[in-house]
Amino acid sequence: MADITLYDLPSKQGTCWSFNPWRTRLALNFKGLDYKTVWVEYPDIKPTFSPEIPPNAPPDTPYTIPALRLGTALIMHSRTIAARLEELHPEPSLHLDSPILEKLYKIQSKHVMPLYGFWIPLVSANLLNPRSKEYFDRTREEDEGMPLPELLAKTEKREDEAWEDARGGLRELGALLEENADGPFFMGDIVSYADLVVLGWLQFYWCIDKERLFDRAVKTEPALGRL
């Protein structure tokens, strides 16, 4: 029996979908570690974790997925989890000291936020179970000041503009990949956590709407399709 438990968000399809849990799942798989998955719906996240661990510091959401149980220790936040996995299981290395990682984190909002009006409503419509959907819709609609279908319709009216806004960030990602001619990874032929960060986003887009998000992202920046 695995002594590692990954707490993840379920989908209607019964699979992982969210980008941060994908990073942790990919890291566990890369290191060849046995683990089991416990699926936690959105409204159950805080009740599940708050009896054991303090909340994340602001401005982060207090209790978040992914979380990982390593023996008796419970850890939240994908970056913290990656560091702990690297400490306990150093080989194969995630190369968390790579300067590429910080560059990726700085670029992230440039390609993610212009497409927010697509992926937030489509997560709700295409992926979430009823209990999570109710919670997700209510909290996101409070943030946006409008129903999610209205946000999607508003974004669809400027779809090409939204993708043009995301193009710069996607091109920066592609340029980082192309810096190392040995490819296909950010460190040439060496897999690192930087690759898992970007793969998490690409898999996220694939799960939400492959044709509309993943295919267009890769068409916009072909280098990502070779990762």
N, C-alpha and C positions, 0 to 999 in steps of 0.2 A: 504494500500500500504506500502510495506517495505521501511524503510528509510535507509536500508543498501544495498549497491550495491557491488557485487563482480565482479571485472574485471578479466576475465580468457581467456586462449588460446583455441580457438575452434579446433575441429578435424573434419575430414571427416564424422565421425560417429555421430557428434553432441553432444559429451560428453566431460567432463573434462578428461584430460590425464596426464598433467605435475605434477611432484611431489610436487613442492612448492605450486601451487594452491590447490592441494589435501589437503595439511596440513591445509590451511585456510578454505577450504570448510568443512573438517571434524570438525574443531574447531567450526565453526558456527553451524553445525548440532548438535554437542555434547552439545552446550549451548542452543539449542532449539530456535535459533534466526531466524526470518523471514528475507529473503534477496532475491534480484533478481540478476540474472547473466547478465552481458554484455560481449559478446564475442569480443575480440580484436585480429585481425590478427597481426603477427609479425611486418610488416612495419608500422602499425598504432599505435604502443605502444608509441613511443616518441611524435608524433603529438597529441595524445590524452591527455597525462599527462603533457607535458612540459609547456603549458600555465598556469598551476595551481600550480605546485610544483617544487622545485629545484631537480636536479638529485641526484642519490645516489653518495656517495663519492667513489673515486677510492679505490681499484681495481674493485669494483662492476660495472656491466653494468649500464650506467646512468639511464635508465628507464626500469622498469621490471614489470613482472606479477608474483604473484598476486598483485593487488592493491584493496583497499577497501575504499568505500565512506561511512563514518559514519556521517549522517546529511550533513553538509557542508564541513567536513574535508575529505581530500583525503590522504591516507597513502599507501606507498609501503613497500615491504619486509615482508615475512611471519613471521619472528620473531618479528618485530616491530608491525605488525598487531595483533599477539597473545597477546603481552603485553598490547596493547590498549583494546582489547576485555576483557582481564582479569580485567583491571581497571574499565571498564564500566559495566561489567556483571560478577561479581566475582564468582557466583554460576551457575552451578557446576564448581569447580576450575580446571584449566589446570595444576596446580602444576608446574609453570614455575621456581620455586626455587629448584626443584629437582636436585641433583647433577648428576643424570643419564643423563640429557640432554647434559651437556658438554661432558660427556664421549661418547655419541652418535655422536656428531658433530666431535669429534676427530677420531672416527672410520670410519666415512662416506666415506672418500676418499679411504680407504683401500678396500672396497667392490664395490665402484662405478667406480673408474677410471680404474681398470683392464678390465671392461666390456664396456668402453666408445666406443670402435671400433665397438661394436654391436649396442648399443642403439642409438647413434647419426644417423647412416645411416638408421636404421629401423624406427625411428621417422619420418624422411623425407619420406620414402617409404610407410609407413603404415598409417600415421595419418594426415599429414598436407594437408590443402587446397592449391590450386595452388599459391595464393598470398604469403602465409606464406612459402610454400615450396621453392619458388624462393629466397626469402630473406634468409631463413635458410641455404639452400644449398650454396649460394654465400658466406655468412659470415663464415660458418664452413669450407668450402673448402679453404678459405683464411687462416684460422687458421691452418689447417692440411697440406696444401700444396699439396693436391690431391683431386680428385673427391670422393664423399662419397661412391659410389659403389666400388671404388678401396680400400677405407679404410675398408669396410666390407669384401671384398674378402681377404685382407691382414690379418684381424683378424680371419677370418674363418680358415685360414691355421694353426693357433695356438690356436684353440678354447679350447681344453682341458687345455692348458697351461694358457690361460686367466682365465678360471674358477678356476684353481688351485691357481692362484695369488689372486683371490677374496676370496678364501676359508677362509683365515685367518681372514679377516674382518667380514665375515658372521659368523664365529665361535665366534668371540668376541661379536657380537650382541646376538647370542644364549646364550652365557655364562652370559651376563647381564640379559637376561630374566630368566635364571635358578637360578640366585642369590636369587630370591624371590620364595620360594617353594609354596606360596599360589596362584600364577599365576591366569590367563594366561598373565597378564599385567606386565610391568616393576615394578609397585608398588603393585604387588600381585593382589588383586581383585579390585584395584582402577585404573580407567582410568586416564591417564595423557597425556600431550602434547608429551612426549617421545614416547608413543604408536602411536600417530598421525604422527610423523616424519617418523617412520619406515613403517607404513601403507601407507603413501604417496609414498614411494619408491616401495613397493610391488604392489600397485595399478598401478603405472607407468609401471612397468614391465608387469603386466597383460594386460594393454592397448596396449603396443607396440607389444608384441608377447608372449601370455600366455605360450605356450609350450616351447618356446626357452629360455625365460628369467624367468618368474615367476615360472614355474614348476621346472626348474633346480635350481633356487635359494633356493626354499623350500626343494628340494631333497638334496641339498648340506648342508643345515642347517635346519633340521626338526623342530627345536624349533620355527622358524619363522612362520611355518604353523599353529601353535597353537595360535598365537597372535589374 
